[in-house]
């Protein structure tokens, strides 16, 4: 009798375990289905937002291959027919677009180098070296972020006119070697995330501050430096106001001024197809740079904005 009761109890326990196992499997299946549904919804929403943000670029690209009549046609023509490839050829034959691009690179490359050198050294001094009045001077440096270029435009014009620098690239290049508050702040934030113990160990080994800066800090700061370099290049590439103020010779125009001149030359009968083609060519280098450097760029944004 006891054996029979024990066997019955074991069977009941086994049955309960099997029921609990099946219930657990059903719960996991439902949870997995809900999780998959959530992931699918998020991916679809991300895809929709991506298409929405890509729409202006697609319209720019497609409009560069249309005639002016097709651009303003209603309902909109989403795919050019016929494709007007000559718009891109006319960009170079009807304007010195290649020279505008070379002029912009002549400014953008030195400015980017200047920002990388000056801002990294200033940020290192503010973040890694203790000295009297450091925090006060750093606060004054950050306060310059509240002063826009339109406020300092006239005083700078008078200063550069006195120096005889007008109608040259020096007013656009030289200030970059004296730092930029925004880039200094970005690098300052990143440098503070590097353990101080690394610098202390280097000092014990006899390294100087410059040695620590060049051999330790800069190699560890490549993502942040990439962000600063890309931001600096983009800023100069699309800058319109500063070249307009300091450059008057049309042969020295940057690409932004060249686009405006392109529009001005056709004020009475604007050929929007060729203007769209020129705008696409202007945007193309930035897209290419971001495509090849996006991993480093995103990593740098994440580290300078979140970590610490």
C-alpha positions in Angstrom: 0.0 0.0 0.0 2.8 2.4 0.9 4.6 1.5 -2.4 1.5 2.2 -4.4 0.9 5.6 -2.7 4.6 6.5 -3.2 4.4 5.6 -6.9 1.2 7.6 -7.3 2.9 10.6 -5.6 5.9 10.3 -8.0 3.6 10.3 -11.0 1.8 13.3 -9.8 5.1 15.2 -9.2 6.3 14.2 -12.7 2.9 15.4 -14.2 3.2 18.7 -12.4 6.8 19.2 -13.6 5.7 18.4 -17.2 2.8 20.9 -16.9 5.1 23.6 -15.4 7.6 22.9 -18.2 5.0 23.3 -20.9 3.6 26.4 -19.3 7.2 27.9 -19.1 7.7 27.0 -22.8 4.4 28.8 -23.7 5.4 31.8 -21.7 8.8 32.0 -23.3 7.2 31.7 -26.7 4.8 34.5 -26.0 7.6 36.7 -24.6 9.8 35.9 -27.7 6.9 36.8 -30.0 6.3 40.0 -28.2 10.1 40.8 -28.3 10.3 40.0 -32.0 7.2 42.2 -32.6 8.8 45.1 -30.7 12.1 44.7 -32.6 10.2 44.7 -35.9 8.2 47.8 -35.0 11.4 49.6 -34.0 13.2 48.6 -37.2 10.2 49.7 -39.3 10.1 53.0 -37.5 13.8 53.5 -38.0 13.5 52.7 -41.7 10.7 55.2 -42.1 12.6 57.9 -40.3 15.7 57.1 -42.4 13.7 57.4 -45.6 12.2 60.7 -44.4 15.6 62.2 -43.6 17.0 60.9 -46.9 14.2 62.4 -49.0 15.7 65.9 -49.3 19.0 64.4 -50.5 17.2 62.2 -53.0 15.2 65.2 -54.2 18.4 67.2 -54.6 20.1 64.4 -56.5 17.1 63.7 -58.8 16.6 67.4 -59.4 20.2 67.7 -60.5 19.3 65.4 -63.4 16.2 67.2 -64.5 15.3 70.3 -66.4 13.9 73.3 -64.7 10.4 72.5 -66.0 10.6 69.0 -64.5 11.7 70.3 -61.1 8.6 72.5 -60.7 6.2 70.2 -62.4 3.0 69.1 -60.5 2.5 66.4 -59.6 6.2 66.0 -58.7 8.4 64.0 -61.1 10.2 61.6 -58.8 12.4 60.1 -61.5 13.9 62.3 -64.2 12.9 61.5 -67.7 15.0 62.1 -69.7 18.1 62.2 -67.5 19.9 65.4 -68.1 23.6 64.4 -67.4 24.7 67.6 -69.1 23.9 69.6 -65.9 27.0 68.2 -64.3 29.2 69.0 -67.3 27.9 72.5 -67.4 28.8 73.1 -63.8 32.5 72.9 -64.8 32.2 74.5 -68.3 30.0 77.5 -67.3 31.7 78.3 -64.0 35.2 77.9 -62.4 33.7 75.3 -60.1 37.0 73.3 -59.9 38.8 76.4 -58.8 36.2 77.2 -56.1 36.7 73.6 -54.8 40.5 74.0 -54.7 40.2 77.4 -53.0 38.0 75.9 -50.3 40.4 73.0 -49.8 43.3 75.6 -49.5 41.4 77.0 -46.5 39.8 73.9 -45.0 42.9 71.8 -44.7 45.1 74.3 -42.8 42.1 75.3 -40.6 41.5 71.7 -39.7 45.2 71.2 -38.9 45.2 74.4 -36.9 42.2 73.4 -34.8 43.6 70.0 -34.1 46.9 71.4 -32.9 45.7 74.4 -30.9 42.6 73.0 -29.4 44.2 69.7 -28.3 47.0 71.5 -26.6 44.7 74.0 -24.9 42.3 71.2 -23.8 45.3 69.3 -22.4 46.4 72.3 -20.4 42.9 72.8 -19.0 42.2 69.2 -18.2 45.5 67.5 -17.2 47.7 70.2 -15.7 47.1 72.0 -12.4 47.9 75.7 -12.5 46.7 78.8 -10.8 43.7 80.5 -12.4 43.0 77.5 -14.7 39.3 77.2 -13.9 38.7 81.0 -14.3 40.4 81.1 -17.7 38.6 78.0 -18.8 35.3 79.6 -17.8 36.2 82.7 -19.8 37.1 80.5 -22.8 33.7 78.8 -22.7 31.9 82.2 -22.3 33.1 83.1 -25.8 30.7 80.5 -27.1 27.9 83.0 -26.5 29.5 85.5 -28.8 28.6 84.9 -32.5 30.7 85.9 -35.5 28.2 88.6 -36.4 29.1 90.4 -33.2 32.9 90.3 -33.8 32.7 90.7 -37.6 33.2 94.4 -37.8 36.1 94.6 -35.2 37.8 91.7 -37.0 37.4 93.4 -40.3 39.1 96.5 -38.9 41.9 94.5 -37.4 42.6 92.5 -40.5 42.4 95.7 -42.6 45.0 97.3 -40.4 47.2 94.2 -40.8 46.8 94.3 -44.6 45.3 90.8 -44.6 42.0 91.6 -46.5 41.4 89.9 -49.8 43.5 87.0 -48.7 43.0 83.6 -46.9 45.0 84.7 -43.8 41.9 86.0 -41.9 40.3 82.6 -42.4 43.3 80.4 -41.6 45.4 82.1 -38.9 42.7 82.3 -36.2 42.3 78.5 -36.3 45.8 78.2 -34.8 44.7 80.1 -31.7 42.0 77.6 -30.6 38.2 77.3 -30.8 36.1 77.2 -27.6 33.7 74.5 -28.8 36.5 72.1 -29.9 38.5 72.8 -26.7 35.5 71.9 -24.6 35.0 68.7 -26.6 38.6 67.6 -26.2 38.7 68.8 -22.5 35.8 66.5 -21.8 37.4 63.5 -23.5 40.8 64.1 -21.9 39.3 64.0 -18.5 38.1 60.4 -19.1 41.7 59.1 -19.6 42.9 57.7 -16.2 45.3 60.0 -14.4 47.3 57.0 -13.3 48.6 56.6 -16.9 50.1 60.1 -16.8 51.6 59.5 -13.4 53.2 56.3 -14.5 54.7 58.2 -17.5 56.1 60.9 -15.2 57.7 58.3 -13.0 59.4 56.9 -16.1 60.8 60.4 -16.8 58.4 61.6 -19.5 57.8 65.4 -19.8 54.4 67.0 -20.2 54.9 67.3 -24.0 56.0 63.7 -24.1 52.9 62.6 -22.2 50.8 64.7 -24.5 52.2 63.5 -27.8 53.0 59.9 -26.9 50.1 59.0 -24.5 47.2 61.4 -24.7 46.9 62.0 -28.5 47.1 58.2 -29.4 44.3 57.5 -27.0 42.2 60.4 -28.3 42.0 59.4 -32.0 38.1 59.2 -32.0 37.7 62.6 -30.4 40.3 64.2 -32.7 38.5 62.7 -35.7 35.3 64.4 -34.6 37.0 67.7 -34.2 38.7 67.4 -37.6 35.5 66.4 -39.3 33.5 69.2 -37.6 36.1 71.7 -38.5 36.3 70.7 -42.1 32.5 70.7 -42.5 32.3 74.2 -40.9 34.8 75.6 -43.3 33.4 73.8 -46.3 30.0 75.3 -45.9 31.0 78.7 -44.5 29.6 81.6 -46.4 29.7 84.7 -44.2 33.4 84.8 -43.3 34.7 84.5 -46.9 32.2 87.0 -48.0 33.5 89.5 -45.5 37.2 89.0 -46.0 37.5 88.0 -49.7 36.5 90.4 -52.6 38.4 88.9 -55.5 36.1 86.5 -57.4 39.1 84.3 -58.4 39.6 83.5 -54.7 36.0 82.6 -53.9 35.2 79.5 -51.9 32.6 77.0 -53.0 29.9 78.5 -51.0 30.5 82.0 -52.6 30.7 80.3 -55.9 27.3 78.7 -55.6 25.8 82.1 -54.7 27.5 83.7 -57.7 26.2 80.9 -59.8 22.7 81.8 -58.7 23.3 85.5 -59.1 24.5 85.1 -62.7 21.1 83.7 -63.6 18.9 86.0 -61.5 16.4 86.5 -64.4 16.3 83.0 -65.8 17.5 80.7 -63.1 18.6 77.3 -64.3 17.8 75.2 -61.3 19.0 72.0 -62.8 22.6 73.2 -63.0 22.4 74.8 -59.5 21.1 71.5 -58.1 24.0 69.7 -59.8 26.5 72.1 -58.3 24.9 71.7 -54.8 25.1 67.9 -55.1 28.8 68.1 -56.0 29.3 70.4 -53.0 27.7 68.0 -50.6 29.4 64.9 -52.1 32.8 65.2 -50.3 31.1 65.5 -46.9 29.0 62.4 -47.6 32.1 60.4 -48.7 34.2 61.5 -45.7 31.4 60.5 -43.3 30.8 57.2 -45.1 34.5 56.1 -44.6 34.9 57.6 -41.2 31.5 57.0 -39.7 32.6 54.3 -37.2 35.3 56.6 -35.8 33.0 59.6 -35.9 30.2 57.9 -34.0 32.6 56.5 -31.5 34.1 59.9 -30.9 30.6 61.5 -30.5 29.7 58.8 -28.0 32.8 59.1 -25.9 32.9 62.9 -25.9 29.2 63.3 -25.1 28.4 60.4 -22.8 31.4 58.9 -21.1 32.9 60.4 -18.0 
